Amino acid sequence: MKLVDPRSSLIVADPNGQSVVLTHLRPLIKTLFQGFDLGAVPVGKLSNDGIHFREPQPDFELLHRGEKGSWESQALLQGNGFETVGDKTYMWYGGWDDDATLATGHAQVGLATLRRDGFGSLSPIKLPDLPNKYPFYPLNIDSPAAFITCSIKVNGTGKVWINADGLSDEAKLRVELVDEAENPLPDFSGENSIPLVRSGVRLPVAWKNNTELRNLPVPFNVKVSFEGKQRQSIKFYAMYITK
């Protein structure tokens, strides 16, 4: 994705783009066999400007091990056991309760669930100190945050779906289509776009005269804007384009 205004947007890991790898653990170990939780480390750090990089949340703890005496009290491990079922994502993981080298230890398999594709989200944030650090940015820091996808090709017809939370009349997502030069496609942008104002894991995107993608130039890009006084409450999880 590329940001329209990098000062007012924050990219968080997108599992559909393989930017989260749960097999790369971040052990929280002080001494051997003291125990560790299950963490998630993005493949590559994140950046708003392509110059300064960071982790979205250092030492992020995805799953905390169980209480003392439980089967998962000592450590957790995960090996890409994922599946999306309806509006949930299932994640299987292993755990044990003692020193792994001792015969007295017990290991089992657990199941954690979370919102569908809920490993990471995209939200607008205010960064009032950025103009001082990056004075070459010409855009207004208070302007609505937005992002534009890479080029997309759809043969025939298609539909766009959004997975997002925190939406309301004061926190809207506007989905528009633009060409490769980022010029708006009139039938799918501006006043013809219908903002999303309710949360859900599979929200259909529609325009005033279109409920699906048809007769589009190939390729095109999707622009998503975060609008409203409470736009900072929006969490954008994923976009799906289907036939």
Buried (B, 14 or more C-beta within 10 A) or exposed (E): BEBBBBBBBBBBBBBBEEBBBBEEBBEBEEEEBEBBBBBBBBEEEBEBBEEEEEBBEEEBBBBEBBEEEEBBBBBBBBEEEEEEEEBBBBBBBBBBBBEEEEEEBEBEEBEBEEBBBBBBBBBBEEBEEBEEEBEEBEEEBEEBBBBBBEEBEBEEEBBBBBBBBBBBEEBBBBBBBBBEEEEBBEBBBEEBBBBBBEBBBEBEBBBEEBEBBEEBEEEBBBBBBBBBEBBBBBBBBBBBBEE
